[in-house]
Amino acid sequence: MFQHVAPFAGDHIVSLNEAFQRDTRPHKVNLSIGIYADENARLPTLDAVHQAELRLATARMAKPYLPMEGATNFRSAVQTLLFGARHEAVASGRVVTIQTVGSSGGLKAGAEFLRRWFAFSGVWISDPSWDNHRSLFESSRITVHTYPYYDPAGGVCFDAMLECLRTLPPRSVVLLHACCHNPTGADLSTAQWITLITMIQERQLLPFLDMAYQGFGDGVDTDAFAVRALARAGVPFLIANSFSKSMGLYGERCGALSVVCTDAQQAEHVLGQLKFTVRQSYFSPPAHGGQIVAQVLGDPLLRLSWESDLNTMRDRIRAMRVRLHAALSQRMPDADFSFLLRQRGMFSYTGLQPSQVDHLRDAHAIYLVHSGRICIPGLNANNVDAVADAICATLLL
Ligand SMILES: Cc1ncc(COP(=O)(O)O)c(C=O)c1O
């Protein structure tokens, strides 16, 4: 029956992570997978998350199915987190939110919804983008194109990006990273977002935002600038957001998809069709992660504790950027590593070539993605100098 089934090539980053686990060299360093590690190279459990879980356990809550759209307290907490308290778009009922299986599930539900209800010629993603964007949309039979994004000097080639997007047919879908671009770490400035939003309105494009790293750039509210500015400008759009990184809930698979509509009646219909999309696939989302999020965001003390832990994670990432930049600049004073300081969030594009990436892994037990992306939280005080030594030795080969 299954003789014809082709082997699956695997996910490059997951395979790398597995190879790292098998590597027996004691000095190995994992800069590949996008998971936050603390100073001791461990994934922390945030205190607010632990407290929320204790409360849930004590309450001995039964575990019925959630509605297709997810739990009401979670959905409303997500809207406040994304749009801020008392945003007109939420207050007027024109935003709908469903709880999804990670933000991957949110992107997928959004893709399915668009395929069914939106006549468009394809989705445009940044070049480069998170690897899975392409396959999530292509598997929903949506054509995927790219727009220029990354400038090898370490930032965004904004003029080329605008020039490309300006030529798209009206109703084209444009996938945008709301903050902490994966894989490059290069983000738009506030002024560039404002210019882009005006162009999106003029050209009648439909933005699909992906916000997997809220809080890792400058803070929970600052990182939501694009979301709130689009809503304020009256642009209809979709946004998938994640709690994997921001609350350390990776394996709980907890995210959301929100759609900002023109009015409350449209929103009601859109919500109905999103529920139908979910019903056709997994019927209803898992409950536990969403209840942790609802507890943390709904209790002022837990929320404070969460934001404080988030600040600690962000500050540690920034400190490691500064340490790596200093260590590399000291070893190679003529080279420019300032991109490390300008890029934001968990990732940095180093410009290392695939052969150099292979060499770092084989000769120095340092694992990074073939594109040259490094996951900064994999660095700590114990390994940053050795990583700088190895990168410089590799660059000078
Ligand atoms: C840009 C981007 N979007 C979406 C996701 C998926 O996150 P989740 O764990 O919520 O499915 C990731 C995960 O790495 C990501 O980097």
The ligand as a Tripos MOL2 file, in Angstrom:
@<TRIPOS>MOLECULE
LIG
   16    16     1     0     0
SMALL
NO_CHARGES

@<TRIPOS>ATOM
      1 C1          8.6090   33.8670   12.2440 C.3       1 LIG1
      2 C2          7.9520   32.7050   12.9150 C.ar      1 LIG1
      3 N1          6.6350   32.5240   12.7580 N.ar      1 LIG1
      4 C3          5.9950   31.5020   13.3350 C.ar      1 LIG1
      5 C4          6.6760   30.5930   14.1210 C.ar      1 LIG1
      6 C5          5.9010   29.4510   14.7210 C.3       1 LIG1
      7 O1          5.7600   29.5640   16.0930 O.3       1 LIG1
      8 P1          4.7980   28.6060   16.9120 P.3       1 LIG1
      9 O2          5.6680   27.8480   17.8540 O.co2     1 LIG1
     10 O3          3.8710   29.5340   17.6480 O.co2     1 LIG1
     11 O4          4.0610   27.7400   15.9770 O.co2     1 LIG1
     12 C6          8.0410   30.7320   14.3080 C.ar      1 LIG1
     13 C7          8.7790   29.7590   15.1000 C.2       1 LIG1
     14 O5          9.9660   29.6790   15.1350 O.2       1 LIG1
     15 C8          8.6970   31.8260   13.6930 C.ar      1 LIG1
     16 O6         10.0110   32.0290   13.8400 O.3       1 LIG1
@<TRIPOS>BOND
     1     1     2 1
     2     2     3 ar
     3     2    15 ar
     4     3     4 ar
     5     4     5 ar
     6     5     6 1
     7     5    12 ar
     8     6     7 1
     9     7     8 1
    10     8     9 2
    11     8    10 1
    12     8    11 1
    13    12    13 1
    14    12    15 ar
    15    13    14 2
    16    15    16 1
@<TRIPOS>SUBSTRUCTURE
     1 LIG1         1 GROUP 0 **** ****
